[in-house]
């Protein structure tokens, strides 16, 4: 769903483009890219090795069918000069135990993508990460009975050659604690999705250690430079230094060994891993050894009181001769250590580091020098750069963009358009000269096509660049498929077949539910960046009167609206102290989808993919409900209604604990695996303590804090994980509520400083705690979801009645029931018996309760009575 943790975990649709504005991306116009493709063909692993990699994947994925497929690498000439795969019937099929399907491709990646295509479109299977439910392969017929493809086979050509994957921070948000077993699964997943241009950033600190040793930079000097294991992405980007460290030498050595295994497997599949390049980020000790070098002391990046222990890193100016020298050494050291390169390097010198001058000539000189650092180490280097900075930083006007993008030879730069499905920069920048998600399926289905077919298109690939993975499987399923589509996908049809593939059964009710989700959760068209600021996981650190409650915003939907939604509070846009939770859909429509999941769930309750989606959807609806409960708490506080505040605060706390119970029912929502995998990489107890502290700190509050001043980077990587809610988010909310109630009892202002003091103490203690959390799921997800639906969502309104708070869970006929009553000839009681979890009491009693709701007009009540009669 759009955002279990959700934000800082952006789902992004990526477009790749050459840095040219007046020419198309054809072989004739970009000789450097022609040469790169030729190098990739010439330096690729032997066909037998790539075929073996694909067979190994098949054995791990579907061992029962390891003999049912035959794989062969073919030349691009057999694909019409393009990247492709061909799925055909095996010509010599002779019954069970012999190959039935022949898959041909120009590489191991194309063969693997062809296998996925066949399983998906001919066997109605589904493949996603283990945490999001894993694979659904029960629909694949037994060996000897696989579906035949049309005579002559099917040829699938890529419209554009490259499929990119990852973001610079994914390595810390998601990959920080991975061992080889987990990496092997991820590389298999990449190959099945057709990804051939992945980032490969693991282990680079060991390379930097070797480079800086040439300048007499010691291990102790680097201890202050490298971040801790959970914060390496941000120390690499010069946002911070030292935080979470120091890195043990064993970490540097182990990660380098891991990187070599990662690269070896990627190359075996025929992938082109993207290695890092020098961006100018240097340790402080280097500055002291080269006092005349042009070095910028960067400003504070969200540390508390600009603490120099962690903030204000040093950036070597690209115009300084030392920049090219270090850049050359870093590229050469990687090639020497890894035994090769794919000649594509990522460098984001200016991401969150704005150049000091706006002069286009200066910008151009910086870009040219950055590229010289790469090319001096690898003459055939191609610079791959994130285009995110063009979206958020007002510094980058068209003249500055053009200066940077044209500072290297045409075809030597590839730009990742990281926000292209919401705010595509390629439209406004003379063709790279970029796409986002949590649900904008329409743009995922059309954006790559529109970008490729636009005038003077310089697009050379598509891809996915989310900050964190293992969520929103529908988005990744569609996006990876778009790498092979030449025309826009019919999403009505695609979404209709999605639950059948994902759950292994065709159930009309679940198809209807996914149509609702497609038009709500996965139809965010407000252009906003979806940072998950739900109150539970991002509790506001403000005095209550700052949270404005002038009235309720009414969200409507002509297609799915069943009643007015009380969705969120309309806040004063000038007030930036409280960041309002993002809501882009009608919550009642999503509750209707949940009802369908609950009604038809028994048919697929044994499916891990279904259980994941059910837990996620229930979590999503309850999280938005919790936002509304919190607003009512603040309203009651402002109205000086102590009874209401007390009752609603307890209701909120019950909800948090119930949510935690829900999350325990699926492995994808557990805190335990994150912490245990961190400790699993440690060599001794001291490292265990350090790594666990890193893991706990990343998902709560970064940087040192004073007794009463919290870091701005709190809840930066928040998660809806069982254990985190009950042991951290819940107690945090309880502290705030305690001071709300005390404020009313004592008739004193809210004690903001005291609240902060207790909250910060809670955070520091939780980060240092060693409590062990479960790593396996417990409980029945379907039964738990039904219970919580009945308790909280049957009627999500909290109403005032005769001076007390009444939760209408037992005396409200949900509007979806009204619709069924109007459209059915069944007697009411018979309907209640057929759907007991939707009708806990007799429907006529629910109508009677509606009469008690004083804000409903006489006309509405009369309408209800007439409907009943």
C-alpha positions in Angstrom: 0.0 0.0 0.0 1.2 3.5 -0.4 3.4 3.7 2.3 3.9 1.4 5.0 6.8 3.2 6.3 6.6 5.4 3.9 8.5 7.9 3.3 11.9 8.3 2.9 11.1 5.2 1.0 10.0 6.7 -2.1 8.9 4.6 -5.0 10.3 6.2 -8.1 9.9 5.6 -11.7 13.1 6.5 -13.5 13.8 7.6 -17.0 17.3 7.5 -18.4 18.4 10.0 -20.9 21.6 11.1 -22.7 22.8 14.6 -21.9 21.9 16.2 -25.2 19.1 18.5 -26.1 18.9 18.7 -29.8 19.5 15.1 -31.1 17.9 11.8 -30.6 19.5 8.8 -28.9 20.4 6.9 -32.0 23.5 4.9 -32.7 24.6 7.4 -35.4 24.3 10.4 -33.0 26.0 8.9 -29.9 29.2 7.2 -30.9 30.3 6.9 -27.2 27.2 4.9 -26.4 27.9 2.8 -29.5 31.3 2.1 -28.2 30.0 1.3 -24.7 27.6 -1.3 -26.2 30.4 -2.8 -28.2 32.6 -3.0 -25.1 29.7 -4.7 -23.2 29.4 -7.3 -25.9 33.1 -7.9 -26.2 33.8 -8.0 -22.4 30.7 -10.0 -21.5 31.1 -13.3 -19.7 31.0 -16.4 -22.0 27.6 -17.6 -23.2 27.9 -20.9 -21.2 28.5 -18.9 -18.0 25.4 -16.8 -18.5 23.3 -19.8 -19.4 24.5 -21.5 -16.2 23.6 -18.4 -14.2 20.0 -18.5 -15.5 19.8 -22.3 -14.8 21.0 -21.7 -11.3 18.3 -19.1 -10.8 15.6 -21.6 -12.1 16.9 -24.2 -9.7 16.6 -21.8 -6.8 13.2 -20.4 -7.9 11.4 -23.5 -9.2 13.5 -26.6 -8.5 10.6 -29.0 -9.5 10.9 -27.6 -13.0 14.6 -27.4 -13.4 14.5 -29.9 -16.3 11.4 -28.3 -17.9 13.3 -25.3 -19.5 16.3 -25.0 -21.8 18.3 -21.7 -22.0 20.5 -20.5 -24.8 22.3 -17.2 -25.3 22.0 -15.8 -28.9 23.4 -12.8 -30.7 21.7 -9.5 -31.2 21.5 -10.3 -34.9 18.9 -12.9 -34.1 16.9 -10.2 -32.2 16.9 -7.7 -35.0 19.8 -5.8 -33.6 18.1 -5.1 -30.3 18.1 -6.6 -26.8 15.4 -9.4 -26.7 14.3 -12.7 -25.5 12.4 -15.4 -27.4 10.1 -18.0 -25.8 9.4 -21.0 -27.9 8.2 -24.6 -27.5 11.1 -27.0 -27.2 11.3 -28.9 -30.5 12.2 -32.3 -29.1 9.8 -32.5 -26.1 9.4 -36.1 -25.2 7.3 -36.1 -22.0 8.1 -35.4 -18.3 11.8 -35.1 -17.5 12.7 -33.4 -20.8 12.6 -29.7 -21.7 9.3 -28.3 -22.7 10.1 -24.6 -23.1 13.1 -23.1 -24.9 14.1 -19.5 -23.9 16.6 -17.6 -25.9 18.1 -14.3 -25.1 21.1 -12.1 -25.7 22.3 -12.5 -22.1 21.5 -14.3 -18.9 19.4 -11.3 -17.8 17.3 -11.5 -21.0 16.8 -15.3 -20.5 15.8 -14.8 -16.9 13.4 -12.0 -17.9 12.0 -14.4 -20.6 11.4 -17.0 -17.9 9.6 -14.5 -15.8 7.5 -13.4 -18.8 6.5 -17.0 -19.5 5.6 -17.8 -15.8 3.7 -14.5 -15.5 1.7 -14.5 -18.7 1.3 -18.2 -19.5 1.2 -19.7 -16.0 -0.4 -16.8 -14.1 2.4 -16.7 -11.5 3.8 -13.8 -9.5 7.2 -13.0 -8.2 8.0 -10.4 -5.5 10.3 -10.1 -2.5 10.0 -12.5 0.4 9.0 -9.7 2.8 6.1 -8.7 0.5 4.7 -12.3 0.3 7.3 -13.9 -1.9 6.4 -15.9 -5.0 3.1 -17.4 -6.1 4.0 -20.4 -8.2 1.2 -22.8 -7.2 -0.5 -21.9 -10.5 2.4 -23.4 -12.6 1.3 -26.7 -14.0 3.4 -29.8 -13.1 6.4 -30.8 -15.2 5.3 -32.3 -18.5 2.1 -30.2 -18.6 3.4 -26.6 -19.1 1.3 -24.4 -21.4 2.5 -24.3 -25.0 3.2 -20.9 -26.6 2.1 -20.0 -30.2 3.8 -21.9 -33.0 7.0 -20.0 -33.9 7.4 -18.7 -30.4 7.1 -15.1 -29.1 9.7 -12.4 -29.6 9.9 -9.6 -27.0 12.3 -6.8 -27.8 13.2 -4.0 -25.5 12.2 -0.6 -26.8 15.3 0.8 -25.1 18.3 -1.1 -24.0 18.9 -0.4 -20.3 16.9 -1.1 -17.2 18.2 0.7 -14.1 17.8 -0.2 -10.4 18.4 1.4 -7.0 19.0 4.7 -5.4 22.2 5.9 -3.7 20.5 5.5 -0.3 18.9 2.1 -0.9 22.2 0.6 0.2 21.5 1.9 3.8 17.7 1.9 4.1 17.4 -1.7 2.8 20.7 -3.4 2.1 22.7 -2.4 5.2 22.7 -5.8 6.9 22.5 -8.2 4.0 24.7 -11.2 3.7 25.4 -13.2 0.6 22.3 -15.4 0.9 20.1 -12.3 0.8 22.1 -10.7 -2.0 21.8 -13.8 -4.1 18.0 -13.6 -3.8 18.1 -9.9 -4.8 20.3 -10.5 -7.9 17.9 -13.3 -8.9 15.0 -10.9 -8.5 16.8 -8.3 -10.6 17.5 -10.8 -13.4 13.8 -11.9 -13.4 12.7 -8.3 -13.7 15.1 -7.7 -16.6 17.4 -5.3 -14.7 20.7 -4.9 -16.4 22.1 -1.6 -15.0 22.1 -1.9 -11.1 24.1 0.2 -8.7 26.9 -1.7 -7.0 28.0 0.4 -4.0 28.8 -2.3 -1.4 32.3 -2.3 0.0 33.6 0.9 -1.5 35.0 2.1 1.9 37.7 -0.6 1.6 38.6 0.9 -1.8 38.7 4.4 -0.3 40.9 3.2 2.5 43.5 1.9 -0.1 43.3 5.2 -2.1 43.7 7.5 1.0 46.6 5.4 2.3 48.6 6.7 -0.6 48.2 10.2 0.9 49.2 8.9 4.4 45.7 9.0 5.7 45.5 6.6 8.7 42.7 4.3 9.8 42.0 6.6 12.7 41.7 9.5 10.3 39.1 7.5 8.4 37.3 6.6 11.6 36.1 10.2 11.7 35.3 10.1 7.9 33.2 7.0 7.4 29.7 6.7 8.9 28.5 3.7 10.8 27.1 0.6 8.9 23.5 2.0 8.8 24.6 5.5 7.7 27.1 4.9 5.0 24.9 6.3 2.2 24.9 9.7 3.8 28.6 9.8 4.7 29.3 8.9 1.1 27.2 11.9 0.0 29.0 14.2 2.4 25.9 14.9 4.4 27.7 13.7 7.6 30.8 12.1 8.9 31.6 9.7 11.7 28.0 9.2 12.9 27.5 5.6 14.0 31.2 4.7 13.5 33.9 3.9 13.6 33.9 1.1 11.1 35.8 -1.9 12.3 38.5 -3.2 9.9 36.6 -6.5 9.7 33.6 -4.6 8.3 35.7 -3.1 5.6 37.3 -6.4 4.7 34.0 -8.4 4.9 32.1 -5.9 2.7 34.8 -6.0 0.1 34.6 -9.7 -0.1 30.8 -9.5 -0.4 31.1 -6.9 -3.1 33.3 -9.2 -5.2 30.7 -12.0 -4.9 27.9 -9.5 -5.9 29.8 -8.2 -8.9 30.8 -11.8 -10.0 27.1 -12.9 -10.0 26.0 -9.7 -11.8 28.5 -10.1 -14.5 27.6 -13.8 -14.8 24.0 -12.8 -15.7 25.3 -10.2 -18.2 24.5 -7.2 -16.1 26.4 -3.9 -16.2 26.9 -2.9 -12.6 27.4 0.8 -12.0 30.3 1.6 -9.7 30.8 4.8 -7.7 33.1 7.6 -8.7 34.8 10.4 -6.8 32.4 13.3 -5.9 34.8 15.4 -4.0 34.0 14.2 -0.5 37.3 14.0 1.5 38.3 13.4 5.1 39.4 16.4 7.2 42.9 14.9 7.5 43.5 15.3 3.7 42.7 19.0 3.9 45.5 19.5 6.5 48.0 17.6 4.3 47.1 19.8 1.3 46.4 23.3 2.8 46.5 25.1 -0.6 43.8 22.8 -2.1 40.5 24.4 -3.0 38.3 22.9 -0.3 34.8 23.9 0.8 33.6 23.4 4.3 30.0 22.4 3.9 27.2 23.6 6.1 25.1 21.8 8.7 22.9 18.9 7.5 20.3 18.6 10.3 22.6 17.9 13.2 21.7 19.3 16.6 23.4 22.6 17.2 25.7 22.1 14.2 27.7 19.6 16.1 31.1 19.4 14.3 31.6 15.8 15.4 29.1 14.8 12.7 28.4 17.8 10.5 30.0 20.1 8.1 32.1 17.9 5.9 34.8 18.9 3.4 34.3 19.0 -0.4 37.3 19.2 -2.7 36.5 21.6 -5.6 36.4 19.8 -8.9 38.6 22.6 -10.4 41.5 21.6 -8.1 44.1 19.4 -9.8 43.9 17.1 -6.8 40.3 16.2 -7.7 41.2 14.6 -11.0 44.1 12.8 -9.3 42.0 11.2 -6.6 39.2 10.4 -9.1 41.7 8.6 -11.3 43.1 6.6 -8.4 39.7 5.6 -7.2 38.6 4.3 -10.6 41.9 2.5 -11.1 41.8 0.9 -7.7 38.3 -0.5 -8.2 39.2 -2.0 -11.6 42.3 -3.5 -10.1 40.5 -4.9 -7.1 37.4 -6.2 -9.0 39.2 -7.3 -12.1 37.1 -5.3 -14.5 34.4 -2.7 -15.0 31.2 -2.0 -17.0 32.5 1.6 -17.6 29.4 3.2 -16.1 30.1 5.3 -12.9 27.7 7.2 -10.6 28.7 10.5 -9.2 26.4 13.1 -7.5 28.6 15.9 -6.5 25.8 18.4 -6.3 23.1 16.3 -4.7 22.2 18.4 -1.6 25.4 20.3 -2.1 24.6 23.5 -4.1 27.6 25.0 -6.0 28.8 28.3 -4.6 28.4 30.2 -7.9 25.6 30.4 -10.4 27.8 31.4 -13.4 27.2 28.8 -16.1 30.8 28.8 -17.1 31.8 27.9 -13.6 29.2 25.1 -13.5 30.5 23.8 -16.8 34.1 23.7 -15.5 33.0 21.7 -12.5 31.2 19.2 -14.6 34.1 18.8 -17.0 36.6 18.3 -14.2 34.3 15.7 -12.5 34.2 13.8 -15.7 38.0 14.1 -16.3 38.4 12.4 -12.9 36.5 9.4 -14.2 37.9 9.3 -17.7 41.5 9.6 -16.5 41.0 6.2 -14.7 38.8 4.7 -17.5 39.0 6.2 -20.9 35.6 4.7 -21.8 33.8 6.0 -18.7 30.2 7.1 -18.8 28.9 9.4 -16.1 25.6 8.4 -14.6 24.0 11.1 -12.4 20.8 11.4 -10.4 18.5 14.2 -11.7 16.8 14.6 -8.3 18.6 17.9 -7.6 16.9 19.5 -10.6 13.5 18.8 -9.1 14.0 20.1 -5.5 16.8 22.7 -5.7 15.8 26.2 -7.1 19.5 26.8 -7.9 19.2 24.7 -11.0 17.6 27.1 -13.6 17.8 26.1 -17.3 21.1 27.9 -17.8 22.7 26.1 -14.9 21.2 22.7 -16.0 22.4 23.1 -19.5 25.9 24.1 -18.4 26.2 21.0 -16.3 24.6 18.6 -18.7 26.6 19.9 -21.7 29.9 20.0 -19.8 30.8 16.5 -21.0 30.9 15.1 -24.5 27.5 14.2 -26.0 26.6 10.7 -25.0 29.0 10.5 -22.1 26.4 11.4 -19.4 23.2 9.5 -18.4 20.8 11.3 -16.1 18.3 9.5 -13.9 15.0 11.2 -13.8 14.0 10.3 -10.3 10.6 12.0 -10.1 9.3 11.5 -13.5 5.8 10.0 -12.9 4.8 13.1 -10.9 7.1 15.9 -12.0 8.9 14.9 -15.1 11.9 17.1 -15.7 12.4 15.8 -19.2 9.4 17.9 -20.3 10.9 21.1 -19.1 14.6 20.6 -19.7 15.1 20.1 -23.5 15.5 16.4 -23.1 17.9 15.7 -20.7 18.3 17.7 -19.7 12.6 12.7 -14.6 9.2 10.0 -12.3 7.8 9.2 -8.4 5.3 6.8 -6.8 3.4 5.2 -4.0 0.6 4.9 -6.3 0.5 6.6 -9.7 0.0 3.5 -11.8 -1.4 5.4 -14.8 1.9 7.4 -15.1 4.0 4.2 -14.6 2.1 2.7 -17.5 2.4 5.7 -19.8 5.4 7.8 -18.6 8.1 5.7 -20.2 6.2 5.5 -23.5 5.6 9.3 -23.5 9.2 10.1 -22.7 10.5 7.7 -25.4 8.1 9.0 -28.1 8.5 12.7 -27.2 10.1 15.0 -29.7 14.0 14.8 -29.8 13.8 12.0 -27.2 17.2 11.1 -25.7 15.9 8.3 -23.5 18.1 5.3 -23.3 16.4 3.2 -20.6 13.9 2.9 -17.8 14.2 1.8 -14.2 13.3 2.0 -10.6 15.0 4.2 -8.1 13.2 3.9 -4.8 14.9 4.9 -1.6 13.8 1.7 0.1 12.5 -1.6 -1.3 10.2 -4.5 -0.1 6.9 -2.6 -0.3 4.2 -1.8 -2.9 4.8 -4.9 -4.9 2.2 -3.9 -7.5 4.2 -0.9 -8.5 7.4 -2.9 -9.0 5.6 -5.6 -10.9 4.2 -3.1 -13.4 7.3 -0.9 -13.6 9.7 -3.8 -14.4 7.3 -5.0 -17.1 7.3 -1.6 -18.7 10.9 -2.2 -19.8 9.6 -4.5 -22.4 6.4 -2.7 -23.6 6.4 -0.5 -26.7 2.9 0.8 -26.1 0.9 1.9 -23.1 -0.5 -0.9 -21.0 -4.3 -1.3 -20.6 -4.3 -0.9 -16.8 -8.0 -1.9 -16.4 -7.1 -5.3 -17.8 -3.7 -5.5 -16.1 -5.1 -4.7 -12.7 -7.9 -7.2 -13.2 -5.4 -10.0 -13.7 -3.1 -8.9 -11.0 -4.8 -10.5 -8.0 -5.2 -13.8 -9.9 -1.5 -13.9 -10.5 -0.6 -12.7 -7.0 -2.9 -15.1 -5.1 -3.1 -18.0 -7.5 -6.9 -17.9 -7.8 -9.4 -15.9 -9.7 -11.8 -14.3 -7.2 -14.1 -11.6 -8.5 -14.4 -9.9 -5.2 -10.7 -9.4 -4.9 -10.5 -8.1 -8.4 -13.1 -5.5 -7.5 -11.0 -4.6 -4.4 -7.9 -4.1 -6.5 -9.9 -1.9 -8.9 -10.8 0.3 -5.9 -7.1 0.4 -4.8 -6.0 1.2 -8.3 -8.3 4.3 -8.3 -7.5 5.4 -4.8 -4.2 4.4 -3.1 -2.5 4.0 -6.5 -3.9 7.1 -8.1 -2.0 9.9 -6.3 -2.4 12.9 -8.7 -1.8 15.8 -6.4 1.8 16.0 -7.3 3.0 15.8 -3.7 6.0 13.9 -2.5 4.5 11.2 -0.3 6.5 11.4 2.9 4.8 9.2 5.5 3.9 11.5 8.4 1.1 9.4 9.9 0.8 10.4 13.6 1.7 7.0 14.9 5.1 6.8 13.2 5.8 10.5 13.0 4.4 12.0 16.2 4.2 15.8 16.2 6.7 17.6 18.4 4.6 20.7 18.9 2.4 22.4 21.4 -1.2 21.3 20.9 -2.5 24.7 19.8 -0.1 24.7 16.9 -2.1 21.9 15.4 -4.9 23.9 13.9 -8.4 22.3 13.8 -10.7 24.9 12.2 -12.7 22.3 10.3 -12.6 19.0 8.6 -11.5 18.5 5.0 -14.0 16.6 3.0 -12.6 14.3 0.4 -15.0 13.1 -2.2 -14.8 10.5 -5.0 -17.5 10.3 -7.6 -16.7 6.7 -8.3 -16.3 5.2 -4.9 -17.6 7.7 -2.4 -20.2 6.2 -0.1 -20.4 8.9 2.5 -18.6 12.1 3.4 -15.1 11.4 4.7 -13.6 13.2 7.6 -10.1 12.8 6.3 -7.7 15.4 7.6 -7.5 18.8 9.1 -7.1 21.8 6.9 -4.0 23.5 8.3 -2.7 27.0 7.8 -0.1 26.5 5.0 2.1 29.2 6.6 2.5 26.9 9.7 5.5 24.6 9.0 5.9 23.3 12.6 3.4 20.5 12.1 3.7 18.5 8.9 0.2 17.3 8.0 -0.2 13.6 7.0 -0.5 13.2 3.3 -3.9 12.0 2.2 -4.8 11.8 -1.5 -7.8 9.4 -1.6 -11.2 8.8 -0.2 -10.7 6.7 3.0 -14.2 5.1 2.8 -13.5 3.7 -0.6 -10.4 2.0 0.7 -12.3 0.6 3.7 -14.7 -0.8 1.1 -11.8 -2.5 -0.5 -10.8 -3.9 2.9 -14.3 -5.3 3.4 -13.9 -7.2 0.1 -10.6 -8.6 1.3 -12.2 -9.7 4.5 -15.3 -11.2 2.8 -13.4 -13.2 0.3 -10.2 -13.9 2.2 -11.0 -17.4 3.3 -10.5 -18.6 -0.2 -6.8 -17.5 -0.3 -5.9 -17.2 3.4 -3.1 -19.8 2.9 -1.4 -17.4 0.5 1.5 -15.4 1.9 1.0 -12.8 -0.8 -2.6 -12.3 0.2 -1.8 -12.1 3.9 0.8 -9.5 3.2 -1.6 -7.4 1.2 -4.3 -7.9 3.8 -2.1 -6.8 6.7 -0.8 -3.9 4.7 -4.3 -2.7 3.7 -5.6 -3.0 7.3 -2.6 -1.2 8.5 -3.2 1.6 6.0 -6.8 2.1 6.9 -6.1 2.0 10.7 -3.2 4.5 10.3 -5.4 7.0 8.6 -8.1 6.4 11.2 -5.5 7.0 13.9 -4.7 10.4 12.4 -8.4 11.3 12.8 -8.5 10.1 16.4 -5.5 12.3 17.1 -7.2 15.3 15.6 -10.3 14.6 17.8 -7.9 14.5 20.8 -6.6 17.9 20.0 -10.1 19.3 19.4 -11.2 18.0 22.8 -8.2 19.5 24.4 -8.9 22.9 22.9 -12.5 22.5 24.0 -11.3 21.8 27.6 -13.2 18.5 27.6 -11.0 16.4 29.9 -13.3 13.3 29.7 -13.1 13.2 26.0 -9.3 13.7 25.9 -8.8 10.8 28.4 -11.2 8.5 26.6 -9.7 9.2 23.2 -6.1 9.0 24.3 -6.8 5.5 25.7 -8.6 4.6 22.4 -5.5 5.8 20.5 -3.2 3.7 22.7 -5.4 0.6 22.2 -5.2 1.2 18.5 -1.4 1.3 18.5 -1.2 -2.0 20.5 -3.8 -3.6 18.3 -1.9 -2.5 15.2 1.3 -4.1 16.6 -0.6 -7.4 17.1 -1.8 -7.2 13.5 1.8 -6.6 12.2 3.0 -9.7 14.1 1.0 -11.8 11.7 3.3 -11.4 8.7 7.1 -11.6 8.4 7.2 -8.5 6.3 6.2 -6.3 9.2 8.6 -7.4 12.0 11.3 -5.5 13.7 13.2 -8.6 14.7 14.7 -9.5 11.3 16.2 -6.0 10.9 17.9 -6.1 14.3 19.0 -9.8 14.1 20.5 -9.4 10.6 22.5 -6.4 11.9 23.9 -8.5 14.8 24.5 -11.3 12.4 27.3 -9.4 10.6 29.2 -8.8 13.8 32.4 -10.6 14.7 32.2 -10.0 18.5 29.9 -8.7 21.2 31.2 -5.2 20.9 30.3 -5.1 17.2 26.9 -6.6 18.0 26.2 -3.7 20.3 27.4 -1.1 17.8 25.5 -2.6 14.8 22.3 -3.1 16.7 22.5 0.5 17.9 23.0 1.6 14.3 20.0 -0.4 13.2 17.8 1.0 16.0 19.0 4.6 15.5 18.4 4.7 11.8 14.7 4.0 12.2 14.1 6.4 15.2 16.2 9.6 15.8 19.6 10.5 14.2 22.4 12.5 15.7 23.1 13.5 19.3 20.4 15.5 21.0 20.3 17.6 24.1 18.0 16.9 27.0 15.3 19.0 25.4 16.3 19.4 21.8 15.6 16.6 19.4 17.2 16.0 16.0 15.3 17.2 13.0 16.1 13.8 11.5 13.6 11.9 13.7 11.3 9.3 12.1 13.4 9.9 8.9 13.1 6.2 8.2 10.0 5.3 10.2 8.6 1.8 9.8 5.3 0.1 10.6 7.0 -2.8 12.3 5.7 -5.0 15.1 7.8 -4.3 18.2 8.5 -0.8 17.1 4.9 0.3 17.7 4.4 -1.4 21.0 7.8 -0.6 22.5 8.6 2.9 21.0 5.8 4.6 19.1 3.1 3.7 21.6 5.1 4.8 24.7 6.1 8.0 22.9 2.4 8.9 22.3 1.6 8.0 25.9 4.1 10.6 27.1 2.5 13.3 25.0 -0.9 12.4 26.2 0.2 12.4 29.8 1.2 16.0 29.5 -2.0 16.9 27.6 -4.1 15.6 30.6 -1.8 17.2 33.1 -2.1 20.5 31.4 -5.9 20.3 31.7 -5.9 19.1 35.3 -3.5 21.8 36.4 -5.0 24.4 34.1 -1.5 25.2 32.9 0.0 25.4 29.3 1.2 22.2 27.7 4.7 21.4 29.1 6.4 21.1 25.8 9.9 21.0 27.3 9.0 18.3 29.8 7.4 16.3 27.0 10.6 16.6 24.9 12.8 15.6 27.8 10.9 12.4 28.4 10.6 11.6 24.7 14.3 12.1 24.1 15.1 10.0 27.1 12.8 7.2 25.8 14.5 7.4 22.4 18.0 7.2 23.8 17.2 4.3 26.1 15.4 2.4 23.3 18.3 2.8 21.0 20.7 1.3 23.5 18.4 -1.5 24.6 19.2 -5.1 23.7 15.7 -6.6 23.9 15.2 -9.4 21.4 12.2 -9.2 19.1 10.6 -12.1 17.2 11.8 -13.0 13.7 8.8 -15.2 12.7 5.2 -14.3 12.4 2.5 -15.3 14.8 -1.3 -15.1 14.7 -4.0 -15.4 12.0 -3.8 -12.4 9.8 -7.4 -12.8 8.5 -9.0 -13.2 11.9 -7.0 -10.3 13.4 -7.9 -8.0 10.5 -11.6 -8.9 10.9 -11.5 -8.2 14.6 -9.8 -4.8 14.1 -12.2 -3.9 11.3 -15.2 -4.6 13.6 -13.6 -2.7 16.5 -12.4 0.4 14.6 -13.6 0.6 11.0 -17.2 -0.6 10.8 -18.0 3.0 11.5 -14.9 5.1 11.6 -16.7 8.1 13.1 -16.2 9.1 16.7 -19.2 11.1 17.7 -20.4 13.2 20.6 -23.6 12.0 22.3 -25.0 13.2 25.5 -21.7 14.4 26.9 -19.8 11.2 26.2 -17.8 9.6 23.5 -19.6 6.8 21.7 -17.9 4.6 19.2 -20.6 3.5 16.8 -19.1 0.1 16.0 -22.2 -1.8 17.0 -25.0 0.5 15.8 -24.1 1.7 12.4 -25.0 0.2 9.0 -22.1 0.8 6.8 -23.0 2.5 3.5 -21.7 -0.5 1.5 -24.4 -2.6 3.3 -27.0 0.0 2.3 -25.9 -0.4 -1.3 -26.2 -4.2 -1.0 -29.6 -3.9 0.6 -30.9 -1.6 -2.2 -29.5 -4.0 -4.9 -30.7 -7.2 -3.3 -34.0 -8.9 -2.9 -32.7 -11.0 0.1 -34.3 -10.3 3.4 -32.1 -8.3 5.7 -31.6 -11.0 8.3 -30.6 -13.5 5.6 -28.0 -11.0 4.3 -26.7 -10.6 7.8 -26.3 -14.4 8.1 -24.4 -14.6 4.8 -21.9 -11.8 5.9 -21.8 -12.0 9.7 -18.6 -9.9 10.1 -20.4 -7.0 8.3 -23.6 -7.4 10.3 -22.9 -7.9 14.0 -26.3 -6.6 15.0 -29.6 -6.5 13.2 -29.7 -3.9 10.5 -32.9 -2.4 11.7 -31.2 -1.6 15.0 -28.4 0.2 13.1 -31.1 2.4 11.4 -32.5 3.2 14.8 -29.1 4.3 16.0 -28.8 6.6 13.0 -31.8 8.5 14.4 -29.6 9.4 17.4 -27.0 11.2 15.2 -28.2 14.8 15.6 -26.3 16.2 12.7 -28.1 14.1 10.1 -30.9 16.1 8.6 -34.6 15.0 8.8 -34.5 14.4 5.0 -31.6 11.9 5.3 -33.3 10.0 8.2 -36.6 9.9 6.2 -34.6 8.6 3.2 -33.1 5.8 5.4 -36.4 4.8 6.7 -37.9 4.7 3.3 -35.0 2.6 2.1 -35.5 0.2 5.0 -39.3 -0.1 4.2 
